[in-house]
Amino acid sequence: MDARSRRKIEMGYGAREHSTSHPDPSPGHTATVARLDELLNKAEVLAARQLDGIKRVRAATQEKRALERAMRRAHLPHLERVAEVASREVPELAQKLVLKPNSRSQLAFRTAARGMAVEAEAQKELLVKYGLVEDVLADLVRMLDRFDALVSQGAAARQTHVGARAELQAVAEEVVQVVSVMDGHNRFRFMNEPELLAGWESASNVLAAPRGTAKPDDHVEPAA
């Protein structure tokens, strides 16, 4: 949840608490409080959904990094070294089974590593003659499949938390509108009761963020 939406929703909680402590039996007021309660409950559901999406994006990102490290340290160097020896028989193998220096981004790495796995599968019989351990190749393919699955999972989780954040922003704006309706009524109710009016004004105030600390969003995730 971004900081601006959080402040508006927290203001809604304050307004609801004040209204619960100082009820009014009029149908209009009752309906307005009920709508505020509905919005705050919806905000809680959306906030939980957004947080879950963020956690799933982070988990997918961390696992992808672990898989990439493992493949870079073990599987791909094994293919490269075997291909270097096998290039005595098939010279082009040394160029096909090598991880290029520009494969630093996850997308570039994923594409390059998959290409190496496909080429190694196609040349497996020859590569085995020069020392390829088939279990290494099989595990590389398994890890790449898992990597691809994590890319999809991360994208889906990102859609979840971005969508929830957008809905939260809309709910926060509606909370402000509902509280503004309550404000006119409560100023009428408490115009001869300064303490109650001051309490309402405090409860219905959207506190500004401290200067220099406001952020557009509390959670910024790396691309999956």
C-alpha positions in Angstrom: 0.0 0.0 0.0 1.4 3.4 -0.9 1.9 5.9 1.9 -0.8 8.3 0.7 -3.5 5.6 0.5 -2.4 4.3 3.9 -2.9 7.7 5.5 -6.4 8.0 4.0 -7.4 4.6 5.2 -6.0 5.2 8.6 -8.1 8.4 8.7 -11.1 6.2 7.9 -10.4 4.0 10.9 -10.3 7.1 13.1 -13.6 8.4 11.7 -15.2 5.0 12.3 -13.9 4.8 15.8 -15.2 8.3 16.6 -18.6 7.5 15.1 -18.8 4.2 17.1 -18.1 6.2 20.3 -20.6 8.9 19.4 -23.4 7.1 17.5 -26.3 8.9 15.8 -29.6 7.0 15.1 -30.4 8.9 11.9 -30.8 6.6 8.9 -28.4 8.7 6.8 -25.7 8.6 9.3 -26.1 4.9 9.9 -25.9 4.2 6.2 -22.7 6.3 5.8 -21.0 4.5 8.7 -22.0 1.2 7.3 -20.5 2.2 3.9 -17.3 3.3 5.6 -17.1 0.0 7.5 -17.6 -1.9 4.2 -14.8 0.1 2.6 -12.4 -0.5 5.5 -13.0 -4.2 5.4 -12.4 -4.3 1.7 -9.1 -2.4 2.2 -8.0 -5.0 4.7 -8.6 -7.8 2.1 -6.8 -5.9 -0.6 -3.8 -5.0 1.6 -3.5 -8.7 2.5 -3.7 -9.6 -1.2 -1.1 -7.0 -2.1 1.3 -8.2 0.6 0.9 -11.8 -0.5 1.7 -10.9 -4.1 4.8 -9.0 -3.0 6.0 -11.9 -0.9 5.5 -14.3 -3.8 7.4 -12.0 -6.2 10.3 -11.8 -3.7 10.3 -15.6 -3.2 10.4 -16.2 -6.9 13.2 -13.7 -7.5 15.3 -15.2 -4.7 14.9 -18.7 -6.0 15.7 -17.6 -9.6 18.9 -16.0 -8.3 19.8 -19.2 -6.5 19.2 -21.3 -9.6 21.2 -19.0 -11.8 24.2 -19.1 -9.4 24.1 -22.9 -9.3 24.0 -23.2 -13.1 26.7 -20.6 -13.6 29.0 -22.3 -11.1 28.5 -26.0 -12.0 26.3 -27.0 -14.9 27.4 -24.6 -17.6 31.1 -24.7 -16.9 30.9 -28.5 -17.3 29.3 -28.1 -20.7 31.8 -25.5 -21.7 34.8 -27.6 -20.8 33.5 -30.7 -22.4 32.7 -28.8 -25.6 36.2 -27.3 -25.6 37.7 -30.8 -25.7 35.0 -32.1 -28.2 35.8 -29.1 -30.5 38.8 -31.1 -31.8 36.2 -33.2 -33.6 33.5 -30.6 -34.1 35.1 -27.2 -34.0 31.9 -25.1 -33.8 30.9 -26.7 -30.5 33.3 -24.5 -28.5 31.4 -21.4 -29.8 27.9 -22.9 -29.4 28.4 -24.2 -25.9 29.7 -21.2 -24.1 28.0 -18.6 -22.0 28.5 -15.2 -23.6 29.7 -12.2 -21.5 26.5 -10.3 -22.4 24.3 -12.9 -20.6 24.2 -10.9 -17.4 20.5 -10.0 -17.2 18.2 -12.8 -16.1 16.4 -12.8 -19.5 19.7 -13.0 -21.4 21.0 -15.7 -19.1 17.8 -17.7 -19.4 17.9 -17.6 -23.2 21.6 -18.4 -23.4 21.5 -21.3 -20.9 18.5 -22.8 -22.6 20.2 -22.6 -26.0 23.3 -24.4 -24.5 21.1 -27.1 -23.0 19.3 -27.7 -26.4 22.6 -27.8 -28.3 24.1 -30.2 -25.7 21.0 -32.5 -26.0 21.4 -32.5 -29.8 25.2 -33.4 -29.5 24.9 -35.6 -26.4 26.2 -38.7 -28.0 29.4 -36.9 -29.1 29.8 -35.0 -25.9 29.5 -38.1 -23.7 32.6 -39.5 -25.6 34.5 -36.4 -24.3 33.3 -36.6 -20.7 29.8 -35.2 -20.5 28.0 -36.4 -17.4 24.4 -36.9 -18.5 23.1 -36.3 -15.0 24.5 -32.8 -15.1 22.7 -32.1 -18.4 19.5 -33.6 -17.1 19.7 -31.5 -13.9 20.4 -28.4 -16.0 17.3 -28.9 -18.0 15.3 -29.5 -14.8 16.6 -26.3 -13.3 15.8 -24.3 -16.4 12.3 -25.6 -16.4 12.0 -24.5 -12.8 13.4 -21.1 -13.7 10.8 -20.7 -16.4 8.0 -21.7 -14.0 9.3 -19.1 -11.5 9.3 -16.4 -14.2 5.6 -17.1 -14.8 4.8 -17.3 -11.1 6.6 -14.0 -10.5 4.7 -12.3 -13.3 1.3 -13.5 -12.0 2.2 -12.4 -8.4 3.2 -9.0 -9.7 -0.1 -8.6 -11.4 -1.8 -9.5 -8.2 0.0 -7.0 -6.0 -0.1 -4.2 -8.6 -3.8 -4.8 -9.2 -4.5 -4.8 -5.4 -2.5 -1.5 -5.0 -4.6 0.1 -7.7 -7.8 -1.0 -6.0 -6.5 0.2 -2.7 -6.0 3.6 -4.1 -9.6 3.7 -5.4 -10.9 2.5 -2.0 -8.8 5.1 -0.2 -10.3 7.9 -2.3 -13.8 6.6 -1.6 -13.0 6.5 2.1 -12.2 10.2 1.9 -15.5 10.9 0.1 -17.5 9.1 2.7 -15.7 10.8 5.6 -16.3 14.2 4.0 -20.1 13.4 4.0 -19.8 12.5 7.7 -17.8 15.7 8.3 -20.7 18.0 7.3 -23.1 16.1 9.5 -20.7 16.0 12.5 -19.9 19.7 12.3 -23.7 20.2 12.6 -24.0 17.7 15.4 -21.1 19.1 17.5 -21.3 22.8 16.7 -22.2 23.6 20.3 -19.8 20.9 21.8 -16.2 22.1 21.1 -14.5 19.1 22.7 -16.5 16.6 20.6 -15.9 18.7 17.4 -12.2 18.9 18.1 -12.2 15.1 18.6 -13.9 14.6 15.3 -11.6 17.0 13.5 -8.6 15.1 14.8 -10.1 11.7 13.9 -11.0 12.8 10.4 -7.7 14.5 9.5 -5.5 13.0 6.9 -2.0 13.5 8.4 0.6 14.7 5.9 3.8 12.6 5.5 6.9 14.2 7.0 8.7 16.3 4.5 11.3 14.3 2.6 9.9 10.9 3.6 7.0 10.5 1.2 7.5 7.8 -1.3 5.3 6.9 -4.3 5.1 3.3 -3.1 6.3 1.4 -0.2 7.3 -1.7 -2.2 9.3 -1.6 -5.4 10.0 -5.0 -6.8 12.6 -6.0 -9.4 11.4 -7.4 -12.7 10.7 -11.1 -12.6 
